[in-house]
Amino acid sequence: MDKKIDLKHFNVKAFARDGMNAQGQESLAHFERLSDLAWSGEGQKAQSSQVSWSLTGEMVPVTGGDSEIWLHLSAEVSLPMQCQRCMGPVLVDVFSDQSFRFVADEATAEAQDDESEEDLLVLAPELDVGALIEDELIMSAPIVPKHEICPASVTLSVADEAFEEALAAKPNPFAALAQLKQKPH
């Protein structure tokens, strides 16, 4: 069944109950916070990147209790970023594959969080899955993007001419002591 999924108003419980799968693509421009990570420097067309995603819902039976509601999310994007070594553009493949178990309320999530390996979320009538996709990709993006090998030679220098000139022009606070030391007593 091919059904259009509303990422802003997503009913997780019904999706999991029906064991549904969905996948799609959205323009990077649709994800404002993720777009902010993209470098839009000279010659870059960051907004033309596509975010690909897939969702799978599942009800997992529990002995002596209600079935658990699960949502499996996979998302990826080729994100143009600025290399922090050569300061040029670098295309970074960002990928996230997460599973979420939904619980009835915040107290249950807090009580079970320490023992759970999976991510716990509180079940709500509607979930903004677009924001969840965006959050997961942002957390998967590198903090310091860089090329494996930069295309241009990177010159590293610790000398700053303006600083050196300012330092030379500033009087040495110990110069007076040096003069006292040189005077005969």
N, C-alpha and C positions, 0 to 999 in steps of 0.2 A: 504494500500500500504506500503510495507516494503522497504524503500529507505535508503541507507547509507548516513548519515549526515556528512559532512566535517566540523568539529568544528572550524577549522582555517579560512575557507573561506565560511562563512554562509550568505546567502542572506535573510535577515530578511523580506524585503518587499514581496518577492515571497512566503516565508513561511507563513506569516500572511495572504496574499491575498488568498492563497489556504486553509486557516484554518487548517494547518497541526499540527500534534503532532509527537513528536519523543522522544525516551528514549534510554538510553544505560548505559554502564558501561565502565570505563577506569581505568587502573591501577593508583594507587597513584603516581607511578614513572613518569607518563605522565605529572603530574602537579608539576613542579620543585619547585616553591615557596611554595606551600602547603606542599610538601615533606620536606622542610627545617624545618617546624614546628614539624614534626614527630620525636619522640625520637627513636633513633636507638641504644639504650644502650644494655647492656648484655642480650642476649637471645631474642632480639626484631627483628621482621621481618617486618619493617615498609612498605617496598615496596610491600608486598603482599596484603595490603588493597586495596579495590576497591571504586572508587567514582561513585555513582549512580546518574544519572541526568535525568530530563525530561523537555521537552520544548513544549509549546503550542503557536501557533501564532493566532492572532485575528485582524480583522479589525472592529473597532467600529464606527458605523455611527454617524456623527455629523450634527445637523440641520444647514443648510445653509453653509456647508463647506465640505471639503474633509474628508473622513474617517480617523480615527486615527489608527496608526500601533502599536500593542501591542505584547509584548513577555512575556510570563509567564514562569519563570524558577524555578525549584525545584531541589535541589541537597543535597546529604548527603554522609558522610563518617564516619567510625569508625577510629579515628585518635589516634595512640599510642603516648602518650605524657609523660612528666616527671612530676610527682606530686611535687608541690612546697612545700609540707608539709613534706612528708617522703622521697622525692627524688627517689622514686621507680616508676615503670611503671604504668600508668593509661590509660585505653582505654576510649576516650572521643567521644561520638556521636555528630557530628557537622552537623547541618541541616540549610538550607537556602531556603526560599520560597519568591521570589521577582517577582514583575511585573514591566515592563519597558514600557514607552510610548516613541515612537520615534518621533522626530521633525526634521524639514528641516535643521536647522543650529544652530550654537552655540549662536547666538544672540537671537533666539527664545527660546532656552533652558534657557538662562540666564533670559530673560524677564518673563518666565512662572514658573521658579523654586520656587519662594517664595510662590506662590499660589497653587502649586501642592503638593498633598500628595504622589503621585507616583514618582518613579525615572524617570528622563528624560535623554534620550540619543540622540545624533545626528545620524540621519540615514546616513549610508554610504553604498556603493555598496556591501561591504563585511564586516562582523563583525567576530572577533575572539571570538566565543562563549565559547571556552575552557578557554580563559583568563577571561571571564566574570564569568564563573562557579567558577574558581579558586579564583577570587577576592571576590566573595560572601561567599565562604566557609572560606577564611582567615578572613574576617570581622566577621564571626559568631563564630570562634574558641575562646575559653576562653583565656584571657590574662594570668591568673594564674590558670592553670589546677591543680586540686587536687581531691583526693578521697573524697567521702562523709564521710567515716570512713576509715582511713588508715589501711592496713592489719598488719602493724607492729607498735609497740609502738614508738612514736616519743618523744625523749628526747630533751627538750629545755634547752639551757644553754647560759648564757650571759658571763660566765667567759672564758677568753682566756689566757691560761698559758703563752704563749710567750709574750703577751702584759703586763701581770702582772709582769713578770721577767724584761722586758725592763723598765717598770715604776719604779721598785724598784732600778735598777742600775743607773738610771738617778738622778743626784743631784737635790734637791729641790731648786728652785731659791730664795726662801724666807728664807733659812737656815741661811744666813748671817745676816738677820734682826733679827732672833730669838736669835742669839748669841749676838748681840749688846744690845738687850733688857735685857739679863741676866747679863751683866757686870755692876758692881756697878759704879756709877758716882763719 
